[in-house]
Amino acid sequence: MMIRLLLLIGTLGIAACTQARLDGTVALGSELVPEAPTEIVLLPDTLERIRAELIALGRSGTFTKVVETRGATTWRAGDGSALVTRGGMVVSTYGLGFDLVSADVSDTLSLVGARRSGDAVRVHQYLDGENQVETRAFQCTVVLRQSDASSSRMTEDCRGADVLFENSFTIGKDGAVTSSRQWLGPDVGYLRLTGVR
């Protein structure tokens, strides 16, 4: 009986935390307040961090780089939410609500990396309400808008079956994306990132 009671309490706690993240009552990337004292871990100041803002939802937070594998970088926030980027472009999210399971951005990444205009195909995968993967493809046009010795600005105009969106990227002189505004999906909208390396 005691074990069943503990399992029920744990399940309710997880559901409450998940709901808090999905309905926006907890700021993106914020620490969820523990009910009991926990060990405090201080992160070194040398770790790379990015600032993320879900523009339409008015939520923002800081993410810390935790691992880089085969060109994909995972960034994690204090509340357990995470972003995965490739060359500064978001390819997956976790814990933001209506998450992006994966995105194939290879065409756009190639054009932005070369600072060249051209056509691209972008493919997003989402989990629907029945836990099935939904795939959406977009035809995109990448345009070099401005370029000088210190930075370049590029846009990616995309069209899908029922949506239009425009992503924007600022690229530093070293070729790295330093800031961006990227569309994650119809339910979440745009994510603004600054400090991406």
C-alpha positions in Angstrom: 0.0 0.0 0.0 2.8 2.4 0.9 4.6 1.7 -2.4 1.4 2.4 -4.4 0.9 5.7 -2.5 4.5 6.8 -3.2 4.1 5.9 -6.9 0.9 8.0 -7.0 2.6 11.0 -5.4 5.5 10.7 -7.8 3.3 10.5 -10.8 1.3 13.6 -9.7 4.5 15.5 -9.1 5.8 14.7 -12.6 2.4 15.6 -14.2 2.4 19.0 -12.3 6.0 19.8 -13.5 5.2 18.9 -17.0 2.0 20.9 -17.1 3.9 23.9 -15.6 6.4 23.8 -18.5 3.7 23.4 -21.2 1.4 26.1 -20.2 4.2 28.7 -19.8 3.8 29.3 -16.0 7.5 28.5 -15.5 9.9 30.6 -17.5 11.8 28.8 -20.3 15.1 27.4 -18.8 14.2 28.4 -15.3 14.9 26.2 -12.2 11.9 24.4 -10.9 11.8 24.9 -7.1 12.5 21.7 -5.2 10.3 20.8 -2.3 13.3 19.4 -0.3 16.9 20.7 0.1 19.1 19.4 -2.7 22.8 19.6 -3.5 23.8 22.8 -5.2 26.1 22.4 -8.2 28.0 25.4 -9.4 28.8 25.5 -13.1 32.2 27.0 -14.2 32.0 30.3 -15.9 34.0 28.9 -18.9 31.0 26.9 -20.2 29.4 28.2 -23.3 25.9 29.5 -22.9 23.1 30.7 -25.2 20.1 32.8 -24.5 16.8 31.5 -25.9 13.4 33.2 -26.2 10.1 31.8 -27.4 8.9 35.0 -28.9 5.1 34.3 -29.1 4.9 32.7 -25.7 7.0 35.4 -23.9 9.3 32.8 -22.3 13.1 33.0 -22.2 16.0 31.4 -20.5 19.7 30.4 -20.6 21.0 27.1 -21.9 24.4 25.7 -21.2 26.4 23.5 -23.7 26.6 20.0 -22.3 27.9 17.9 -25.2 29.0 18.0 -28.8 28.7 14.9 -30.9 29.3 14.6 -34.7 28.6 18.3 -35.3 25.4 18.4 -33.1 25.5 20.4 -29.9 23.2 19.8 -27.0 22.3 22.7 -24.7 20.4 22.1 -21.5 18.5 24.5 -19.1 18.0 24.3 -15.4 14.5 22.9 -15.8 15.7 20.0 -17.9 14.5 21.4 -21.2 17.1 21.1 -24.0 17.9 22.2 -27.5 20.1 20.5 -30.1 21.8 22.7 -32.7 23.8 21.9 -35.8 25.9 24.9 -37.0 23.7 27.2 -35.0 20.5 25.8 -36.4 17.9 24.1 -34.2 17.4 20.4 -35.1 15.6 19.2 -32.0 14.0 20.4 -28.8 12.9 18.7 -25.6 10.7 20.0 -22.8 9.5 23.2 -24.6 6.0 21.7 -25.4 5.0 20.6 -28.9 8.7 19.6 -29.4 10.5 19.4 -32.7 11.7 15.7 -32.8 14.1 16.4 -35.6 14.8 18.7 -38.5 16.9 18.1 -41.6 18.5 21.5 -42.2 21.4 20.3 -44.3 20.5 22.4 -47.5 20.2 25.6 -45.5 23.2 24.9 -43.4 25.3 24.4 -46.5 24.1 27.7 -48.1 24.5 29.7 -44.8 28.0 28.2 -44.2 29.1 29.4 -47.7 27.2 32.7 -47.3 25.5 32.0 -50.6 21.9 32.5 -51.8 20.0 29.5 -53.2 17.0 27.1 -52.8 16.7 24.6 -50.0 14.4 21.9 -48.7 13.8 21.8 -44.9 12.1 18.8 -43.2 10.6 18.8 -39.7 9.3 15.9 -37.7 6.9 16.3 -34.7 5.0 14.0 -32.4 1.3 14.4 -32.8 -1.4 14.0 -30.1 -1.4 10.3 -30.5 2.4 10.0 -30.2 2.9 9.4 -33.9 5.6 11.1 -35.9 4.3 13.8 -38.3 6.6 14.9 -41.1 6.3 18.3 -42.7 8.5 19.5 -45.7 9.1 23.1 -46.7 10.5 24.7 -49.8 12.8 27.5 -48.9 14.8 30.3 -50.4 18.0 31.4 -48.7 19.1 34.9 -49.4 22.3 36.8 -48.4 20.9 40.1 -47.3 24.0 41.9 -46.1 27.7 41.2 -45.8 30.8 43.1 -44.7 34.1 42.3 -43.0 32.6 41.7 -39.6 29.3 39.9 -40.2 26.7 38.7 -42.7 22.9 38.6 -42.4 20.9 35.9 -44.2 17.2 34.9 -44.3 15.5 31.7 -45.1 11.9 32.1 -46.5 10.0 28.9 -46.3 6.6 27.7 -47.6 4.7 24.6 -46.5 1.3 23.2 -47.3 -0.4 25.6 -44.8 2.3 27.9 -43.4 4.9 30.6 -44.4 7.8 31.6 -42.2 11.1 33.4 -42.4 14.2 32.5 -40.4 17.1 34.9 -40.0 20.7 34.3 -39.2 23.6 36.6 -38.3 27.0 35.1 -39.1 30.3 36.3 -37.6 33.5 36.8 -39.5 34.6 33.3 -38.3 31.6 31.8 -40.1 29.7 30.9 -36.9 26.0 31.8 -36.4 26.0 34.4 -33.6 22.3 35.1 -33.4 19.2 33.8 -35.1 15.4 33.7 -35.2 14.1 30.2 -36.1 10.6 28.9 -36.6 10.1 25.7 -34.6 6.5 24.8 -35.5 2.9 26.0 -35.7 2.2 25.7 -31.9 5.5 27.2 -30.6 6.4 29.7 -33.3 9.8 31.4 -33.4 12.8 30.9 -31.1 15.3 33.7 -30.9 18.9 32.5 -30.0 21.8 34.7 -29.1 25.4 33.7 -28.4 25.3 30.5 -30.5 28.9 29.4 -31.3 
